Amino acid sequence: MVNKRALLPKFALLALLVLQTREVRADSRVESFVHDELQFGQGLGLASITSFHGDSAQDMLNGVDDVVQAWYMDDTTEEEDQRLPHRRQPDVPVPLSKLLDLGIFAMRLDADNHENDENLTMIRGQRGYLHMDIVTLTPEKMANYEAMIKRFFEEHFHADEEVRYCLEGSGYFDVRDQEDRWVRVSVRKGGLIVVPAGIYHRFTLDTNNYIKAMRLFSGGPDWTAYNRPHHDHLPARKQYLAALHKRREEHR
């Protein structure tokens, strides 16, 4: 059985270096980040860089901001179509390093070669993702499409991390930040994101109304969604909030 907590530190360090500074340097801020990130125990943490094949780690981070982007949302989703971008005016982008602060990890893989992608195989093996399936969401393939995307858009969390890999199309994952503000995360073809257990989030397609995605699981598929605010007492939610609180206190 893969020890997920033991797999995190070095790859989290690489992610911060590439996404925040694009330089290799080991300062106190990086060291602090790695120690804080360990508290989540949920985000996508891979084994030691030395176990990768060649430049695999760098390859999975190169171009990630072309397929995964984020921004703060406006407050008009109840009045307007949830599938619109809903950017604030003026626009307030959210860097991928900020998503890391929330325990959310993003990378870019070769969606056209997902059946034979060594990087994907490596991720599944090191993270213990033993099960997967592929789903296609589009009006042509889903009965009651409009009702279903409204259901996906209900705010909830899961007791395990949620791993989604966009093979075709695009969609939005909305997540709450530390101040309970909505951050919209756009995922397009090639983008893989891991949403940690305990974080409130929701999903919707965008105006293209099409996504084909791979879902990865460490155990069997568990679709249990804990809707807000009735399940804040559950361990997954408490552990996530405790991790955020600890990180905030240590950076004051």
C-alpha positions, 0 to 999 in steps of 0.5 A: 500500500502506498503511503500517501503522506510520505510521497509529498515533500520533494514534488511539492517543493518542485511545484512551488519553484516552477510555478512561483519563481521559475528558478531553483533556490532553497530559501526559508519561504520554500522550506516553510511551504513544504512543511506546511503543505505536509499538513494537508496529506491530501494534495497530489504528492509524488515520490522523490524526484530521483525516481522519475524518468529523466525530465518527467517532473518538469514535463508535467509542470511545463505549460500547466498554466495554459490548460489550468487557470484560475480567477476570483468570481463575481457574485452573479451566478444566481442571476446569470448562467453558471457556465459563463466565466464570471470573472470580476471586473476588473479581473482578479487572476489567481496564480497556481501557487495560490491553489497550492496554498489551498491544497489543490495541485495542477499539472499538464499531461499528454491527453492524446496519449493517455492510454500509453502515457508513462507519466500518468502510469507513474502517478497512478502507481505512486499515488495508489490510484488503482481505479479509473473511469472515463466520463463524457458530459454533453447534452447529447449523451446525458438525459436531463442535462440541464438538471444534472449540471445544476446538481453538480453545481451544489456546494459540497465536499468529499471525504477523499481527494477528487482527481480529474483529468480533462481528455477533451473539452473543458469545464470549471471547478469552483473552490472556496479560499481561506476567506470563503471567496469563490475561486473559479478553476478552468480546466482544459484538455491536458489539465489534471487537478487534485481537489483535496478532501474537505474543501468546499467546491462545485463543478460546472461545464462552460458554454462549450457544454462538453468535457471528456474526463478521466476520474481516478480513485485510490479505492472504489468510486465513492460519489458521496457529496456532503453539502454545505452546511450540514456536515462541517462536523465530519473529520475530513472537513475538520482536518482541512480547516485545521491545516488551513488555520495552522498555515495561516497562523504560522505565516502571520 
